[in-house]
């Protein structure tokens, strides 16, 4: 897989095919048994601890369901990385936090706690925290999970616009086909740990490969069968005695 600078790439596939595992390899949480992951020309698993931490400061991660610190205010959630990884004075951090929150439309929530936010608002605050240090690489693990249609569209538009504004590279792991195809530049389909198909959104929509067609259109039966393999139905019924 190649993730060019400035592009928004989706990784799709059935649950358990290795999508989130791939993100863990990119972030250095796992080391590959074969092959390698390069970020900015550096092989991630060859970095020492200091090098890995320096690399991670150039990455942003939006976790599934946001993963905000529940005992911190919205303001402190977004400010956390700035305080942890920079020597910026508090007055500059203040301006940057409000700038990031303004970018996601939630500057007025800076004093609230995560428990006071709706699901969609919490995801947008998490997005503001993700881009707090203007990362070169942003990873999204199921960013649309659990959102209503309006929030889903808002988050999708923000992911696209923030990527373009930062000139970053973004990788989205998602099951939400239609929303993702509106915003991404390229798609990789994974199955059983390998790339099963790839292409632009238009190429994916028009794909005649059975697995891709079933996945994109949400068909109940196909290469991924509805029935788990078993014996003859009539024979199973006859065994009841």
Secondary structure as the mmCIF struct_conf table of DSSP 4:
data_model
#
loop_
_struct_conf.conf_type_id
_struct_conf.id
_struct_conf.beg_label_comp_id
_struct_conf.beg_label_asym_id
_struct_conf.beg_label_seq_id
_struct_conf.end_label_comp_id
_struct_conf.end_label_asym_id
_struct_conf.end_label_seq_id
TURN_TY1_P TURN_TY1_P1 UNK A 5 UNK A 6
STRN STRN1 UNK A 8 UNK A 13
BEND BEND1 UNK A 14 UNK A 14
TURN_TY1_P TURN_TY1_P2 UNK A 15 UNK A 16
BEND BEND2 UNK A 17 UNK A 18
HELX_RH_AL_P HELX_RH_AL_P1 UNK A 19 UNK A 26
TURN_TY1_P TURN_TY1_P3 UNK A 27 UNK A 28
BEND BEND3 UNK A 29 UNK A 30
BEND BEND4 UNK A 33 UNK A 35
STRN STRN2 UNK A 38 UNK A 39
TURN_TY1_P TURN_TY1_P4 UNK A 40 UNK A 41
STRN STRN3 UNK A 42 UNK A 43
HELX_RH_3T_P HELX_RH_3T_P1 UNK A 44 UNK A 46
HELX_RH_AL_P HELX_RH_AL_P2 UNK A 49 UNK A 56
TURN_TY1_P TURN_TY1_P5 UNK A 57 UNK A 58
STRN STRN4 UNK A 59 UNK A 62
TURN_TY1_P TURN_TY1_P6 UNK A 64 UNK A 65
TURN_TY1_P TURN_TY1_P7 UNK A 70 UNK A 71
BEND BEND5 UNK A 72 UNK A 72
STRN STRN5 UNK A 73 UNK A 73
HELX_RH_AL_P HELX_RH_AL_P3 UNK A 74 UNK A 85
HELX_RH_AL_P HELX_RH_AL_P4 UNK A 90 UNK A 103
TURN_TY1_P TURN_TY1_P8 UNK A 104 UNK A 105
HELX_RH_3T_P HELX_RH_3T_P2 UNK A 107 UNK A 109
TURN_TY1_P TURN_TY1_P9 UNK A 110 UNK A 111
BEND BEND6 UNK A 112 UNK A 112
STRN STRN6 UNK A 113 UNK A 113
HELX_RH_3T_P HELX_RH_3T_P3 UNK A 114 UNK A 116
BEND BEND7 UNK A 117 UNK A 117
HELX_RH_AL_P HELX_RH_AL_P5 UNK A 119 UNK A 130
TURN_TY1_P TURN_TY1_P10 UNK A 131 UNK A 133
BEND BEND8 UNK A 136 UNK A 136
STRN STRN7 UNK A 137 UNK A 141
BEND BEND9 UNK A 142 UNK A 142
TURN_TY1_P TURN_TY1_P11 UNK A 143 UNK A 146
HELX_RH_AL_P HELX_RH_AL_P6 UNK A 149 UNK A 166
TURN_TY1_P TURN_TY1_P12 UNK A 167 UNK A 167
STRN STRN8 UNK A 169 UNK A 173
BEND BEND10 UNK A 175 UNK A 175
HELX_RH_AL_P HELX_RH_AL_P7 UNK A 177 UNK A 183
BEND BEND11 UNK A 185 UNK A 185
STRN STRN9 UNK A 186 UNK A 191
TURN_TY1_P TURN_TY1_P13 UNK A 192 UNK A 193
STRN STRN10 UNK A 194 UNK A 199
HELX_RH_AL_P HELX_RH_AL_P8 UNK A 201 UNK A 205
TURN_TY1_P TURN_TY1_P14 UNK A 206 UNK A 206
HELX_RH_AL_P HELX_RH_AL_P9 UNK A 210 UNK A 217
TURN_TY1_P TURN_TY1_P15 UNK A 218 UNK A 218
BEND BEND12 UNK A 220 UNK A 224
BEND BEND13 UNK A 226 UNK A 227
HELX_LH_PP_P HELX_LH_PP_P1 UNK A 228 UNK A 229
BEND BEND14 UNK A 231 UNK A 231
HELX_RH_AL_P HELX_RH_AL_P10 UNK A 233 UNK A 238
TURN_TY1_P TURN_TY1_P16 UNK A 239 UNK A 240
#
